[in-house]
Amino acid sequence: MATEADILKTLEGLYGPGGAPLAGAVSGINLSGAKAFVSLSGDPSQAQAWEAARLAAERAIKAAPGIEQAVVTLTAERAPRVEAPPPPQRKGIPALEKIRFIVAVASGKGGVGKSTTSANLALGLAAQGWRVGVLDADVYGPSMPRLFGLTEKPTVEGGKLAPLEAYGLKIMSMGFLVDENIPMVWRGPMVSQAISQMLGEVVWGELDALVIDMPPGTGDVQLTIAQQVPLAGAVIVSTPQDLALIDARRAVAMFQKVEAPILGVIENMSYFLCPHCGGRSEIFAHGGARHDAEQMGVSFLGEAPLDMKIRETSDASRPVVAAEPDSPQAAVYLNLAAKVKTLLETQKRRAAPNIFVS
């Protein structure tokens, strides 16, 4: 099995812009079996040159003994390499004190694949050795019970709910407490109170990341979470067509308004590959999310296809990263998770914002 030293040795003889040894630009290495996730830090003003260096590094690592898959990402500045950065201080929510990073996965509208992205992102982070939880914050339309095939009720430990577990993840959802056929006819304050309870009255324990699957829109739940939780960042999910992008821009603006870092935008249903002829069809157009990310000055995290395997595994309660981790479809989310992990580990910490409504 390859080690960090093997990865660094593989990069010997490769150089980045200005002739600097590429091994010296490594800001993070994570190995998961035969998969290597490596981050390089470089000057963003030399983005084109660094992209060429990234591709060269990825080719070299893929060819290394013991490595079957390699993902190399770029970061704008090099983070100090520490074993475990201290968790950010959180006031008033003791249940979250042992969680290093809290990530919101959001969209401006429903139906863009946000929950599927949340589930596979969480599994991708776990595949890199992280302890991960998932909070399904969509009270009106919870998806995690179906995505993970969980039907039992949570138990109570010391007056708090114990999250259910699937594929190594800790998961909590209103869908565990209410029958899926019963509609939640609640006003905003009731929903906000339920979210507060799922944040503070669940035994999350020690986690490296808590992924929050947000409801669509920019309403009460988003405000409650932004006000109570120091989010480490938000991932915005959008499909490529103009109608979805309008709402995605609103979601980005909302998180910026509450001072939550935007980790980036992912374009879901970016294209369709016919399973019979292999032909590619851009059903919902293509590239709109990348263009908008560039216009808004946020990172573009990648493209996920409209794919039958992703749909089939999700409907079968076995998200594709868990069901077929070596498939090309899973690679999309593993790459996303690698980028998100690098961004989380290299950015500055933040405290929860104070939000005033006039």
C-alpha positions as CSV (number, residue, x, y, z in Angstrom):
1,M,0.0,0.0,0.0
2,A,1.3,3.4,-0.9
3,T,2.3,5.9,1.8
4,E,2.6,9.7,1.9
5,A,6.4,9.3,1.4
6,D,5.7,7.3,-1.8
7,I,3.5,10.1,-3.1
8,L,6.1,12.8,-2.4
9,K,8.8,10.6,-4.0
10,T,6.5,10.2,-7.1
11,L,6.5,14.0,-7.5
12,E,10.3,14.3,-7.5
13,G,11.5,15.7,-10.8
14,L,8.2,17.5,-11.4
15,Y,8.2,21.3,-11.1
16,G,5.6,24.0,-10.9
17,P,5.6,27.6,-12.2
18,G,8.9,29.3,-11.7
19,G,10.8,26.0,-11.4
20,A,9.8,25.3,-7.8
21,P,9.8,21.5,-7.0
22,L,6.2,20.3,-7.1
23,A,6.7,18.2,-4.0
24,G,7.2,21.4,-2.0
25,A,3.8,22.7,-3.1
26,V,1.9,19.7,-1.5
27,S,-0.4,21.1,1.2
28,G,-2.2,17.8,1.9
29,I,-2.2,14.1,1.2
30,N,-5.0,11.7,2.1
31,L,-4.8,8.0,1.2
32,S,-7.9,5.7,1.2
33,G,-6.8,2.2,0.0
34,A,-5.6,2.5,-3.6
35,K,-7.0,6.1,-3.9
36,A,-4.9,9.1,-3.4
37,F,-6.2,12.7,-2.7
38,V,-3.5,15.3,-3.0
39,S,-3.8,19.1,-2.7
40,L,-1.3,21.6,-4.2
41,S,-1.0,25.2,-3.2
42,G,-0.1,27.8,-5.7
43,D,-0.4,31.4,-6.8
44,P,-3.9,32.0,-8.2
45,S,-2.5,34.6,-10.6
46,Q,-0.7,31.7,-12.4
47,A,-3.8,29.5,-12.6
48,Q,-3.1,28.2,-16.1
49,A,0.5,27.2,-15.3
50,W,-0.6,25.6,-12.1
51,E,-3.4,23.7,-13.9
52,A,-0.7,22.1,-16.1
53,A,1.3,21.2,-13.1
54,R,-1.8,19.7,-11.4
55,L,-2.5,17.5,-14.4
56,A,1.2,16.3,-14.5
57,A,1.0,15.5,-10.9
58,E,-2.2,13.6,-11.3
59,R,-0.8,11.5,-14.1
60,A,2.4,10.7,-12.2
61,I,0.5,9.6,-9.0
62,K,-2.0,7.5,-11.0
63,A,1.0,5.6,-12.5
64,A,2.6,5.0,-9.0
65,P,2.6,1.4,-7.6
66,G,-0.3,0.7,-5.4
67,I,-2.4,3.6,-6.7
68,E,-5.5,3.0,-8.9
69,Q,-7.1,6.4,-8.7
70,A,-5.7,9.9,-8.0
71,V,-7.4,13.2,-7.5
72,V,-5.2,16.3,-7.3
73,T,-6.7,19.7,-6.4
74,L,-5.4,23.2,-6.3
75,T,-5.7,25.7,-3.4
76,A,-4.9,29.3,-3.4
77,E,-2.7,29.3,-0.3
78,R,-0.8,26.8,1.6
79,A,-2.2,25.7,5.0
80,P,0.0,24.8,7.9
81,R,0.2,21.1,8.2
82,V,-1.2,20.2,11.6
83,E,-2.5,16.9,12.9
84,A,-5.9,18.2,14.1
85,P,-6.8,21.8,14.2
86,P,-8.9,22.7,17.3
87,P,-12.6,22.9,16.8
88,P,-14.2,26.4,16.5
89,Q,-15.8,27.7,19.6
90,R,-19.6,27.4,19.5
91,K,-21.8,29.1,22.0
92,G,-25.0,27.6,23.3
93,I,-25.0,24.3,21.4
94,P,-22.9,21.8,23.5
95,A,-23.9,19.0,21.2
96,L,-21.9,20.5,18.4
97,E,-18.7,21.2,20.4
98,K,-16.9,18.2,19.1
99,I,-17.6,18.7,15.4
100,R,-14.7,20.3,13.5
101,F,-16.6,21.5,10.4
102,I,-20.2,22.0,9.6
103,V,-21.1,22.2,5.9
104,A,-24.4,23.3,4.4
105,V,-25.4,21.8,1.0
106,A,-28.0,24.2,-0.4
107,S,-29.9,25.2,-3.5
108,G,-32.2,28.0,-4.4
109,K,-34.9,25.6,-5.6
110,G,-36.0,22.0,-5.2
111,G,-35.5,19.2,-7.7
112,V,-31.8,19.9,-8.5
113,G,-30.4,16.8,-6.7
114,K,-29.3,18.5,-3.5
115,S,-30.1,15.5,-1.2
116,T,-28.3,13.0,-3.5
117,T,-25.3,15.3,-3.5
118,S,-25.4,15.7,0.3
119,A,-25.5,11.9,0.8
120,N,-22.7,11.1,-1.6
121,L,-20.6,14.1,-0.4
122,A,-20.8,12.7,3.2
123,L,-19.9,9.3,2.0
124,G,-17.0,10.7,0.0
125,L,-15.7,12.5,3.1
126,A,-16.0,9.3,5.1
127,A,-14.1,7.4,2.4
128,Q,-11.1,9.7,3.2
129,G,-11.1,8.6,6.8
130,W,-13.3,11.3,8.3
131,R,-16.0,10.8,10.9
132,V,-19.1,12.2,9.3
133,G,-22.7,13.0,10.2
134,V,-25.7,14.1,8.1
135,L,-28.5,16.3,9.3
136,D,-31.6,16.3,7.1
137,A,-32.8,19.9,7.6
138,D,-35.6,19.6,5.1
139,V,-38.5,19.2,7.5
140,Y,-41.2,19.3,4.9
141,G,-39.6,16.9,2.5
142,P,-36.9,14.7,4.3
143,S,-35.0,12.5,1.9
144,M,-32.3,10.8,4.0
145,P,-34.5,8.0,5.4
146,R,-35.2,6.8,1.8
147,L,-31.7,7.5,0.5
148,F,-30.1,5.4,3.3
149,G,-32.9,2.8,3.8
150,L,-33.5,3.8,7.4
151,T,-37.0,3.1,8.9
152,E,-36.4,2.6,12.6
153,K,-37.0,5.3,15.3
154,P,-34.0,6.9,17.0
155,T,-33.3,5.8,20.6
156,V,-32.9,8.2,23.5
157,E,-29.6,8.5,25.4
158,G,-29.5,10.7,28.5
159,G,-32.5,12.7,27.3
160,K,-31.1,13.2,23.8
161,L,-31.7,11.4,20.5
162,A,-29.1,9.0,19.2
163,P,-28.6,9.4,15.4
164,L,-29.2,6.4,13.3
165,E,-26.2,5.0,11.4
166,A,-25.6,3.8,7.8
167,Y,-22.4,3.1,5.9
168,G,-20.4,4.6,8.8
169,L,-22.4,7.9,8.9
170,K,-24.4,9.3,11.8
171,I,-27.8,10.5,10.4
172,M,-30.7,12.5,11.8
173,S,-33.9,13.4,10.0
174,M,-37.4,14.5,10.9
175,G,-38.3,11.6,8.6
176,F,-37.2,9.2,11.4
177,L,-39.8,10.6,13.7
178,V,-42.9,11.1,11.4
179,D,-44.4,8.7,9.0
180,E,-43.4,9.6,5.4
181,N,-47.0,9.7,4.3
182,I,-47.9,12.3,6.9
183,P,-47.4,15.9,5.7
184,M,-45.7,18.4,8.1
185,V,-48.3,21.2,8.2
186,W,-46.1,23.6,10.3
187,R,-45.5,27.3,10.4
188,G,-42.1,28.7,10.2
189,P,-41.4,29.1,14.0
190,M,-42.3,25.4,14.5
191,V,-39.9,24.4,11.8
192,S,-37.1,26.6,13.2
193,Q,-37.7,25.0,16.7
194,A,-37.5,21.5,15.2
195,I,-34.2,22.4,13.5
196,S,-32.8,23.8,16.8
197,Q,-33.7,20.6,18.5
198,M,-32.1,18.4,15.9
199,L,-28.9,20.5,16.2
200,G,-28.7,20.7,20.0
201,E,-30.6,17.6,21.3
202,V,-28.8,14.9,19.3
203,V,-25.8,12.9,20.5
204,W,-23.5,13.7,17.6
205,G,-20.3,13.0,19.4
206,E,-16.9,13.6,17.8
207,L,-17.1,14.3,14.1
208,D,-14.8,15.7,11.5
209,A,-17.7,17.0,9.5
210,L,-21.5,17.4,9.8
211,V,-23.2,17.8,6.4
212,I,-26.5,19.6,6.6
213,D,-28.9,18.9,3.7
214,M,-30.7,22.2,3.6
215,P,-34.3,22.7,2.3
216,P,-34.6,24.6,-0.9
217,G,-34.9,28.4,-0.8
218,T,-33.7,31.1,1.5
219,G,-36.2,31.1,4.4
220,D,-36.6,30.4,8.1
221,V,-34.5,27.2,8.2
222,Q,-31.6,28.8,6.5
223,L,-31.7,31.8,8.8
224,T,-32.0,29.6,11.9
225,I,-29.0,27.6,10.9
226,A,-26.9,30.6,9.9
227,Q,-27.7,32.3,13.2
228,Q,-27.1,29.3,15.5
229,V,-24.3,27.5,13.7
230,P,-20.8,28.8,12.7
231,L,-20.9,27.2,9.2
232,A,-17.5,26.2,7.9
233,G,-18.9,26.7,4.4
234,A,-21.7,26.1,1.9
235,V,-21.9,24.0,-1.2
236,I,-24.4,25.3,-3.7
237,V,-26.1,22.7,-6.1
238,S,-27.6,23.9,-9.3
239,T,-28.6,22.4,-12.7
240,P,-27.4,24.3,-15.8
241,Q,-30.5,25.9,-17.1
242,D,-31.3,29.6,-16.5
243,L,-34.3,29.1,-14.2
244,A,-32.2,27.1,-11.7
245,L,-29.2,29.4,-11.9
246,I,-31.3,32.4,-10.9
247,D,-32.2,30.6,-7.7
248,A,-28.6,29.4,-7.2
249,R,-27.4,33.0,-7.4
250,R,-29.9,33.9,-4.6
251,A,-28.6,31.1,-2.5
252,V,-25.0,32.3,-2.9
253,A,-26.1,35.8,-2.1
254,M,-27.9,34.7,1.1
255,F,-24.9,32.9,2.5
256,Q,-22.7,35.8,1.7
257,K,-25.1,38.1,3.5
258,V,-24.9,36.0,6.7
259,E,-21.1,35.8,6.2
260,A,-21.0,32.0,5.7
261,P,-18.1,31.0,3.4
262,I,-19.1,29.7,0.0
263,L,-17.0,26.6,-0.7
264,G,-18.3,26.5,-4.3
265,V,-20.9,25.5,-6.8
266,I,-21.5,22.1,-8.4
267,E,-23.4,21.6,-11.6
268,N,-25.7,18.6,-11.2
269,M,-27.4,16.9,-14.2
270,S,-24.8,18.6,-16.3
271,Y,-25.1,16.1,-19.2
272,F,-26.5,12.7,-20.1
273,L,-24.5,9.8,-21.5
274,C,-26.7,7.3,-23.3
275,P,-26.1,3.8,-21.8
276,H,-26.8,2.3,-25.2
277,C,-24.9,4.4,-27.8
278,G,-22.6,6.4,-25.5
279,G,-23.8,9.7,-27.1
280,R,-23.8,12.8,-24.9
281,S,-26.9,15.0,-24.6
282,E,-26.9,18.3,-22.7
283,I,-30.6,18.1,-21.7
284,F,-30.6,21.1,-19.4
285,A,-27.9,23.0,-21.3
286,H,-24.3,22.9,-20.0
287,G,-21.7,25.1,-18.3
288,G,-24.1,27.6,-16.8
289,A,-23.1,26.9,-13.2
290,R,-19.4,27.2,-14.0
291,H,-20.0,30.5,-15.8
292,D,-22.0,31.9,-12.8
293,A,-19.5,30.7,-10.3
294,E,-16.8,32.6,-12.2
295,Q,-19.0,35.7,-12.4
296,M,-19.7,35.6,-8.6
297,G,-16.1,34.9,-7.7
298,V,-16.6,31.5,-6.1
299,S,-15.1,28.1,-6.8
300,F,-16.6,25.7,-9.4
301,L,-16.5,22.3,-7.8
302,G,-17.3,20.1,-10.8
303,E,-20.0,18.5,-12.9
304,A,-22.3,15.6,-12.0
305,P,-24.1,13.8,-14.8
306,L,-27.7,12.9,-15.2
307,D,-27.1,9.2,-14.9
308,M,-29.3,6.1,-14.5
309,K,-26.9,4.5,-12.1
310,I,-26.9,7.4,-9.7
311,R,-30.7,7.4,-9.8
312,E,-31.0,3.6,-9.4
313,T,-28.6,3.4,-6.5
314,S,-30.3,6.3,-4.7
315,D,-33.8,4.7,-5.2
316,A,-32.4,1.4,-3.9
317,S,-31.2,3.2,-0.6
318,R,-27.6,2.6,-1.5
319,P,-26.0,5.9,-2.7
320,V,-23.5,5.3,-5.5
321,V,-20.4,6.1,-3.5
322,A,-21.4,3.3,-1.1
323,A,-22.8,0.9,-3.7
324,E,-20.2,1.2,-6.4
325,P,-17.2,3.3,-5.0
326,D,-15.0,2.4,-8.0
327,S,-17.5,3.5,-10.6
328,P,-17.0,6.7,-12.7
329,Q,-20.3,8.0,-11.2
330,A,-18.8,7.7,-7.7
331,A,-15.6,9.3,-8.8
332,V,-17.5,12.6,-9.4
333,Y,-18.5,12.7,-5.7
334,L,-15.2,11.5,-4.4
335,N,-13.6,14.3,-6.3
336,L,-16.1,16.8,-4.9
337,A,-15.4,15.5,-1.4
338,A,-11.6,15.8,-1.9
339,K,-12.0,19.5,-2.9
340,V,-14.4,20.2,0.0
341,K,-12.0,18.6,2.5
342,T,-9.1,20.6,1.2
343,L,-11.0,23.8,1.3
344,L,-12.2,23.2,4.8
345,E,-8.7,22.4,6.1
346,T,-7.1,25.4,4.5
347,Q,-9.6,28.2,5.2
348,K,-9.7,30.4,8.3
349,R,-12.2,29.6,11.1
350,R,-15.2,31.8,11.7
351,A,-17.6,32.4,14.5
352,A,-21.4,32.4,14.2
353,P,-22.6,35.7,12.8
354,N,-25.0,38.1,14.6
355,I,-28.0,38.6,12.3
356,F,-30.1,41.7,12.7
357,V,-33.5,42.2,11.0
358,S,-34.7,45.7,10.6
